[in-house]
Structure formats: C-alpha cells, structure tokens
Amino acid sequence: MDLALQLLFTGIGIGAVYALVALGFVLIFRATNVVNFAQGEFSMVAAYLMVVFAVDLQWPYWISFLVALAGMALLGAVFNLGVYYPLRHRTYLPVIIATIGASILLANSVLALYGPQPQVLEGWFETPGIQVGPVYLDNQYLLIMAVTLVLVIFNYWFFEKTMLGKKLQATSQDKEMASLLGISVSTMIMITFIYSAMLGGLAGILVAPILFVSIQMGSTIALKAFAATIIGGFGDVTGAIIGGLSLGIIETFGAAYISVPYKDAFAFMVLVAFLVFRPQGIFGERVAEKA
C-alpha cells in the first residue's frame, strides 16, 4: 500500500508535465486544426535556456526562469510567422510537415551549440522533499503539481470569463465567422502559438531538474503528450489534463510492477488500445472529423 501511494504521487507528478505539453497541443489544434509536432522541442529549448542563464551565466534562478519564458514567447511568435503563417491557406498536411521540419531544426541547432552530452539543472529547492507518513513528497513534483493546478484554473478563468479568451474560442470554432465579427484571426493565432510555446517551455523547465537536460527530452515528452491528447480526446482541454495524468500514472505503475525497461511501452500500449476501441478518446471528438 505504501509503495502504491508513492507511485501514485510520482505518476501524478510526471503526468502533470505531459498534461502541460498536451495542453499546448490542444490549444494549437483548436486554433489552427493542425498538430504542432514541435511542441515537445519547445520544452527542450526552454530547459537549455535555463542551463545557459542559470548554470553558464550564473544568473539568479528566478531571473533565468523569467528570461527563459520570455524567450519561449519570442520563439512561439517566430514559429507562427515562420512556419504556420506562410502555409495558413494550405491544407493541414504541409503545415504538419513544416512543424516536423521545425522540430528537427530546433533539435539539431541545440545539438550543434551544446553537443550530445546531457546537462544538469538544479531545482528551485535546497531540500529535496519531505516525508508525510509512508509517502516521500519530492519538492519538485509538488511544484509541478501546484503549477499544473494553477494553470488549469487559470485556463478555465481565461477562456470562460475574459473577452480575449472568448475571442480565442470563437477563432478556434469558426475562423470565418470570427473574422466577420471583427476578431483579428491572425492575432488570435499568434497569441495561441505564444501561449503554447510558453506552456511547453514551462513543462521543460519544471521537469529538467528531475531528468537530465538532453536533446532527446523534447521528443520523449512530445510523444507522451501526444498520446495523452489521443487518450483524453483530441481538441479537449479537460481531456488533455486527464490524459496526461492517466499516462503518467500508468507508466509509473507499469515500470514498478511489471518492467522498468518497458516503461515507455505501457503508455503506447494504452494509446493503441484507445485508437482501436475508442479513437475519439475519453472526452473528445473523432480526430478524422477535424483532420
């Protein structure tokens, strides 16, 4: 029982990272009807920015964090202008291929600058965690959970209660109608890319002290987050959160009770099962209908 509680805590912490990246997938998909396969690379780039600012330049951690997030906002804007905007009137396939090409470019650019050796990034806390009964609560996992919870509440408030959030929702549902209502569709899509890049970057910064900062971390997180969006329901914000948390719990329990080397396989076995028996996911609509 003690082990199960410990695994549940760890699984929720890892799943929260997947949920943040999956949220970025969903927001861009709802705004543009395409999947941004560079979403995971945003996490990797943000983690390396933290290494540059906090480790190499020895800036204070919180300043490095803010500058890294600002850098991700800039990257999101550049990504929109350089990858999506020139192809916005084409079918979804060229845009998807362009995002894959951009993800390869980002990964190889970082590889050329930093080399293949993984980097180490310290966390926010001097003490690793606290013991509560039979469960050891790692501070970094607690921070990830807290940030995810705050963002979930913020997203609900922003999209349901603010005019800008409602404009973003209107754009995602019908761009032509939104344009007729005087909403600047290009601006709404730009905001979506910036916000999604910051979400992906935030996930990378939060998980970096737990994992090594490496070129591969972006693709690994992206694959898990993409699986989470399928499981939760593509295009559904709630589904992205539930899918991410479920995936983190499944792979953590699978690694502990069945096999550590096959840890990643459990997530994709669940993904295949959903694609076969419930392709629309837990909450979402069918992918084929949107694509």
PyMOL commands that set and color helices and strands:
alter all, ss='L'
color gray80, all
select helices_A, chain A and resi 2-32+39-56+61-87+92-114+139-161+163-173+175-180+185-207+216-232+237-257+263-277+287-290
alter helices_A, ss='H'
color red, helices_A
select strands_A, chain A and resi 129-132+135-138
alter strands_A, ss='S'
color yellow, strands_A
deselect
rebuild
show_as cartoon
